[in-house]
């Protein structure tokens, strides 16, 4: 078995059905009564987002992200929106877990991240999101994120890197990782998945710790600030170990 055959075999095993008839889309219908009761007239929309919408999801990761858009005239603060959503899904019988900008729940057999945001105005898709870890907020555009990753055409590499991250247990936000994969292969991608992933590892070892990544939806939001120097050091060390591994089975399984 070649390296490419090994990696594509993993991706086939981890394939996620994102079609319109995908069973996981039923999660949204299940949650809508709870979300409508919580948001009332302020609810603008609920749409799949994150890795599911970008085509970078793996079966062993979060099954679906749902972005919940509230109207621009919502009077609650972003923190109040976040915490009241947590309470609403908890009262509905779920066991929520607070993350940074999302709330994780299990709906049946599915792992779901809920991301609440307040629309900045009715003329754009710009939203304000609460950042729990820093107790602050950010302006961003989820649709711009989705389109950026799709246009980058590095979904297979991103999926392998996400599996590597999860299996080696270190922090690396998914959108940050996807941007890194796109940048690392911007001018030197090949037709070989294994070679491309190795080139991303080399970028993570040599360039990543000092590289600056800016949110394509808001230049004031520095994506590379999402990891500390120490956390970036862990990513670099893991990449160095991956490059040195004699077999791909020691990198990702």
C-alpha positions as CSV (number, residue, x, y, z in Angstrom):
1,X,0.0,0.0,0.0
2,X,1.3,3.4,-0.9
3,X,1.2,6.4,1.4
4,X,-1.5,8.0,-0.7
5,X,-3.6,4.8,-0.6
6,X,-3.2,4.7,3.2
7,X,-4.4,8.3,3.7
8,X,-7.2,8.1,1.2
9,X,-8.4,4.9,2.9
10,X,-8.6,6.8,6.2
11,X,-10.5,9.7,4.5
12,X,-13.0,7.2,3.0
13,X,-13.5,5.6,6.4
14,X,-14.1,9.1,7.9
15,X,-16.3,10.4,5.1
16,X,-19.3,12.5,6.2
17,X,-22.6,12.6,4.3
18,X,-23.3,16.3,3.8
19,X,-26.0,16.0,1.2
20,X,-29.5,17.4,1.6
21,X,-30.8,14.0,2.6
22,X,-28.0,13.4,5.2
23,X,-29.5,12.0,8.4
24,X,-27.4,14.4,10.5
25,X,-29.4,17.3,9.0
26,X,-32.4,16.0,11.0
27,X,-30.7,17.4,14.1
28,X,-31.7,20.9,13.1
29,X,-35.4,20.0,12.9
30,X,-35.1,18.3,16.3
31,X,-33.7,21.4,17.9
32,X,-35.8,24.1,16.2
33,X,-38.7,24.1,18.7
34,X,-36.1,24.7,21.5
35,X,-34.3,27.4,19.5
36,X,-37.5,29.1,18.5
37,X,-38.8,29.2,22.1
38,X,-35.4,30.6,23.2
39,X,-35.0,33.3,20.5
40,X,-38.6,34.2,19.8
41,X,-39.0,36.9,17.2
42,X,-35.3,37.7,17.2
43,X,-34.4,34.5,15.3
44,X,-33.2,35.2,11.8
45,X,-31.9,31.8,10.7
46,X,-30.3,28.5,11.7
47,X,-27.9,27.1,9.2
48,X,-25.2,24.4,9.1
49,X,-21.7,25.9,9.4
50,X,-18.2,24.8,10.4
51,X,-16.6,21.8,9.0
52,X,-19.8,20.3,7.8
53,X,-20.5,23.2,5.5
54,X,-16.9,23.6,4.5
55,X,-16.4,20.0,3.4
56,X,-13.7,19.4,6.0
57,X,-15.6,17.2,8.5
58,X,-14.6,13.8,9.7
59,X,-16.9,11.2,11.1
60,X,-15.0,11.0,14.3
61,X,-15.3,14.7,14.9
62,X,-18.2,17.0,15.6
63,X,-21.1,15.8,13.4
64,X,-22.5,19.3,12.6
65,X,-22.2,22.9,13.6
66,X,-25.3,25.1,13.6
67,X,-24.9,28.8,13.3
68,X,-27.8,30.7,15.0
69,X,-28.3,34.2,13.7
70,X,-30.2,36.7,15.9
71,X,-31.6,40.0,14.7
72,X,-29.5,43.2,15.0
73,X,-32.0,44.8,17.3
74,X,-31.6,42.0,20.0
75,X,-31.1,43.9,23.2
76,X,-29.3,41.2,25.2
77,X,-25.5,41.3,25.4
78,X,-23.5,38.7,23.6
79,X,-22.6,37.0,26.9
80,X,-26.3,37.0,27.9
81,X,-27.2,35.4,24.5
82,X,-24.5,32.7,25.0
83,X,-25.5,31.9,28.5
84,X,-29.2,32.0,27.9
85,X,-28.8,29.5,25.0
86,X,-26.8,27.3,27.4
87,X,-29.6,27.4,29.9
88,X,-32.3,26.8,27.2
89,X,-30.8,23.6,25.8
90,X,-30.0,22.4,29.4
91,X,-33.7,22.9,30.3
92,X,-34.7,21.0,27.2
93,X,-32.9,17.9,28.6
94,X,-29.5,18.1,26.9
95,X,-26.1,18.2,28.6
96,X,-24.4,21.3,27.2
97,X,-20.7,22.0,27.4
98,X,-19.3,25.5,27.1
99,X,-16.6,26.0,24.4
100,X,-15.1,29.2,23.1
101,X,-17.7,30.6,20.8
102,X,-19.9,27.5,20.7
103,X,-22.0,25.2,23.0
104,X,-21.6,21.5,22.5
105,X,-24.5,19.0,23.0
106,X,-25.4,15.5,22.0
107,X,-28.6,15.1,20.0
108,X,-29.3,11.3,19.9
109,X,-26.1,9.8,18.5
110,X,-24.9,13.1,17.0
111,X,-22.3,15.6,18.4
112,X,-23.5,19.2,17.7
113,X,-21.9,22.6,18.2
114,X,-24.3,25.5,18.5
115,X,-22.8,28.9,17.6
116,X,-25.0,31.9,18.5
117,X,-24.4,35.3,16.9
118,X,-26.0,38.7,16.6
119,X,-26.3,40.1,13.1
120,X,-24.7,43.5,12.8
121,X,-27.2,44.8,10.2
122,X,-29.8,43.5,7.8
123,X,-27.7,44.3,4.7
124,X,-24.8,41.8,5.3
125,X,-23.9,38.5,6.9
126,X,-21.5,40.1,9.4
127,X,-22.2,38.9,13.0
128,X,-20.9,39.6,16.5
129,X,-20.0,36.5,18.5
130,X,-19.2,36.1,22.2
131,X,-15.7,34.7,22.9
132,X,-16.0,33.0,26.3
133,X,-12.3,32.4,26.9
134,X,-11.4,36.0,26.6
135,X,-14.8,37.3,27.9
136,X,-15.0,39.6,24.8
137,X,-16.5,39.6,21.4
138,X,-15.5,39.4,17.7
139,X,-17.0,40.5,14.5
140,X,-16.8,37.9,11.8
141,X,-18.7,36.4,8.8
142,X,-19.3,32.7,8.9
143,X,-20.2,32.6,5.2
144,X,-16.9,34.2,4.3
145,X,-15.1,31.5,6.3
146,X,-17.0,28.8,4.5
147,X,-16.3,30.3,1.0
148,X,-12.6,30.9,1.8
149,X,-12.0,27.2,2.8
150,X,-14.0,25.9,-0.2
151,X,-12.1,28.1,-2.6
152,X,-8.8,27.0,-1.0
153,X,-9.4,23.5,-2.3
154,X,-7.4,21.8,0.6
155,X,-10.2,19.8,2.2
156,X,-8.4,16.4,2.0
157,X,-5.2,17.8,3.6
158,X,-7.3,19.6,6.2
159,X,-9.2,16.5,7.1
160,X,-6.0,14.5,7.6
161,X,-4.5,17.3,9.7
162,X,-7.7,17.4,11.9
163,X,-7.4,13.7,12.5
164,X,-3.8,14.1,13.4
165,X,-4.6,17.0,15.8
166,X,-7.4,15.0,17.5
167,X,-5.4,11.8,17.8
168,X,-2.3,13.6,19.2
169,X,-4.5,15.7,21.6
170,X,-3.3,19.2,21.2
171,X,-5.2,22.5,20.6
172,X,-5.5,23.9,17.1
173,X,-8.7,25.7,16.1
174,X,-10.2,24.2,13.0
175,X,-10.4,27.4,10.9
176,X,-6.9,28.3,11.9
177,X,-5.7,24.9,10.8
178,X,-7.6,25.2,7.5
179,X,-6.0,28.5,6.7
180,X,-2.6,27.1,7.5
181,X,-3.1,24.2,5.1
182,X,-4.2,26.6,2.3
183,X,-1.2,28.9,2.9
184,X,1.3,26.1,3.2
185,X,0.3,24.7,-0.2
186,X,-0.6,27.9,-2.0
187,X,2.4,27.7,-4.4
188,X,3.8,24.2,-4.0
189,X,0.9,21.7,-3.9
190,X,1.2,18.4,-5.8
191,X,-1.2,15.7,-6.9
192,X,0.0,13.5,-4.0
193,X,-2.0,13.8,-0.7
194,X,0.9,12.4,1.3
195,X,3.4,14.8,-0.2
196,X,1.0,17.7,0.5
197,X,0.5,16.8,4.1
198,X,4.2,16.4,4.6
199,X,4.7,19.9,3.2
200,X,2.1,21.3,5.6
201,X,4.1,19.6,8.4
202,X,7.3,21.3,7.2
203,X,5.4,24.6,7.2
204,X,4.2,24.0,10.7
205,X,7.8,23.2,11.8
206,X,9.6,26.0,10.0
207,X,7.2,28.9,9.5
208,X,4.0,28.5,11.5
209,X,5.2,29.7,14.9
210,X,5.8,33.2,13.7
211,X,3.3,33.4,10.9
212,X,0.4,35.9,11.1
213,X,-3.1,34.8,10.0
214,X,-5.9,37.4,9.7
215,X,-9.6,36.6,9.6
216,X,-10.7,37.1,5.9
217,X,-14.0,38.5,7.3
218,X,-12.4,41.0,9.6
219,X,-8.8,42.2,9.4
220,X,-8.9,43.3,13.1
221,X,-9.4,39.7,14.1
222,X,-6.0,38.0,14.2
223,X,-6.6,34.3,13.9
224,X,-3.0,33.4,14.9
225,X,-3.6,35.0,18.3
226,X,-6.0,32.1,19.1
227,X,-3.0,30.1,20.2
228,X,-0.4,31.1,22.7
229,X,3.4,30.8,22.0
230,X,3.5,27.7,24.1
231,X,0.5,26.1,22.2
232,X,2.1,26.9,18.9
233,X,5.3,25.2,20.2
234,X,3.3,22.1,20.8
235,X,2.0,22.2,17.3
236,X,5.5,22.6,16.0
237,X,6.8,19.7,18.0
238,X,4.0,17.5,16.9
239,X,4.7,18.4,13.3
240,X,8.4,17.7,13.7
241,X,7.6,14.3,15.2
242,X,5.3,13.5,12.3
243,X,8.0,14.3,9.8
244,X,10.4,12.0,11.6
245,X,7.9,9.1,11.9
246,X,9.1,6.1,9.8
247,X,5.5,5.1,8.9
248,X,2.3,7.0,8.3
249,X,0.6,4.7,10.9
250,X,2.6,6.6,13.5
251,X,1.2,9.9,12.3
252,X,-2.5,9.2,11.8
253,X,-4.7,6.1,12.0
